[in-house]
């Protein structure tokens, strides 16, 4: 048996064939594993693209809903206040600002000095300096998730004046 330069014995052809066979088998297994990984990456990429498309569609739908709700809130003839669980006004529509005379965001709802409960407890009276007293119908609804409230104010001064005039007639 001949030897290599480094002194090791030279392998015979059976050993070389076995080594090449083992190399080919390992290479085939790696190629199959790589193909399976490529297929899995393609499948996951398709799933991700589909999920992203669904999320984009949901986002567009939510944005459209948010826009519609904001527009509705802006155009409502009644005043709307969003109040947190501590009674602080978090948000109000333009009609609320017009009715209350200013933006009251950050104020405590029950601490608004211009508002007082009416004599019969059915309506609130809005007494602002230099302006006539106005009667407000107030509806307070709890927000189930946040623990806050939605306060709806409707100026019923003209309605009550018409009712009083009709009763006098």
Secondary structure, 3 states (H helix, E strand, C coil): CCECCCCCECCCHHHHHHHHHHHHHHHHHHHHHHHHHHHHHHHHHHHHHHHHHHHHHHHHHHHHHHHHHHHHHHHCCCEEEEECCCCEEEEECHHHHHHHCCCCCCCEHHHCCCEEECCCCCCEEECCCCCCCEEEEEEEEECCCCCCEEEEEEECHHHHHHHHHHHHC
